[in-house]
Amino acid sequence: MKPAIADGHAVTIHYRLTLDDGSIADESFGSDPLVYLHGAQNIVPGLERQLEGKKVGDTCDCEVPANEGYGEYDPTAEQTVPKTAFPPNVELQVGMSFQTRGRNGQPQPVWIRALDGDNVVVSANHPLAGQRLNFKIEVVDVRKATAEEKKHGHVHGPGGHHH
């Protein structure tokens, strides 16, 4: 018998993520399911909390408020930089993400919010920050994670994982 979803379990789900305007932001139905390590902050906290205790075959609708999803939108997390700050061979588009270095030297993802002539408006806000996330979930599989998966903080594919 498969265990219920709990910390330290490898969980496989299919999901459809819709926004309040009804648009589908992402989904795995019809393609590969999402496999994650429960309790390792691999998915947004509000969804992880609501999946706790679910079992294989369960389906559920989960509403995740912004503060338990990608956070509230922070207007101070935007800045305008010159296009010359980006690699010259990249065709910049709204929504693209790049890695930069934060104030403390840690990697920081940023997203392009707008293109304005020779300038680019970038934001450290996730594109879904400030939005409620509406998930339709189907639990496909649950198993205890291996010691190596727990140590690494994520699930490994068949045959192990090579870093």
N, C-alpha and C positions, 0 to 999 in steps of 0.2 A: 504494500500500500504506500502510495506517495505521501510525503509529509505536507502539512499546510505551510504556506509561505511564512517564513520567519527569518530573522537575521542569520546570516551565514549559509543561506540557501541560494543555489543557482536557479533562477526563475526564467521561464520562457513564456512570453505573452505575445498575442497579437493585439494591436491597438489602432484606434482611429482617434486622432486629435482634431477637434473642431473648435473654432472660436465663436464668440457670441454672435457674430454676424452670419453664422452658418457655414462659413468657408472651412474646408478641410486643410489644416496646416501640415499634417503629416499622417501617414498610416502605413501599417505593415500587412494588412489583409491583402491577399493576392501576391505577396512576396515573402521574403524571409522574415520570421518573427524576431522580436527583440529578446536577447538573452542578457540578463544582468545579475549582479551579485546583490542580493537584498541586504540592506543595512550598511552598504558601503558608499552611499550617496552617488550611485550610478545613474539614478533617475531623480526627478524633482521630488522634494520632500513630501508634499501633499499627496502625490500619487503613491509613493512608497508606503506612507502611513495607512492609506485606504486599502492597499493590497494585503496588508498583514492579515494572516489567518485564512486567506482564500486558498482553494484547492484546485487541482487539475479539473478542468471542465467548467469551472465557475465562470460566469460572465457578469459584468457589472458596469454601471455608468458612474464615473467619478468626476465630480466638479472640484477643481483645484483653484482656489483664489490666488491672485497674483502674488501675495506675500508668501505662499507656500509653493509657488511655481518658479518663475524666473525673476521674481522680485518686483517691487514697485518701480515705475519709471523714474529715473533720476536725471533731471534736465542738466545738472552740473557735470554729468558724465559725458557730455558732448564737447567736441572741439573742432575747429576748422584748421586744416593743414594744407600746405601746397601740394599739388599733384606730383611735384618733383620728389616728394617724400616716399613715393611708391616706386616699385620696380618699373622701368620704362617699357618693358615688353609685356606688361599686363594691361588688358583692356578693363578698366575699372567699371563696375556696375553697382547700382544700389543693391544692398543686401549681401554683398561679398563680405567675407570675414578675413581678417589678417591677425597674425600674432605680433604683438609689440611687447615692450618691457614696461611694467608698471613702475611706480616710484621706488618700490623696494627691490627692483631688479627681477621680480617674478614675471613669468610669461603672462600676458594679459590679452585676451581676445578683444578685438574691436570690429565693429560692423560699419560699412559705409551706409550712411543715412541719406546723403544727398550729394550730387555733383553740381558745383557752381563755378562755371568757367574754369579758371586755373586752380580752384580750391576744391577740397573734398571735406565734407562734414562727416566725421567719424564719431561713433558712440561706443562706450563700454557697456551700455545697456544691451542685453540680449534682445533680438528683434521681437520676442514675445513678452518682454517685461511690461508690467502694467495691465496684462490681460488675464482674464479668467480662462483656464484651460478645461475643456470638456472632453474627457476620455471615455471611449467605449472599449472595454477590455475583455479579452478571452484568455484565461489561463491555460496554457498548452502543456507545460511541464514544470515540475518542482523537484529538485534533488538537493541533497547536502552538497555543499561546495567542498572541493578538495582543500587540503591544507595549503597547497601552493596558491590556489585561487584566492583564498582568504588572505594569505600573506601579501599577494600582489594587489588585492583590492578590486579585482575584476574576474569575470569568467573566462576560461580558456576554451578554445575550440577543440574538436576531436584531435587526439594525438598530442595534446599539450600545447604550450605556447612558447614562442621563442622571442625574447626581447632583444 
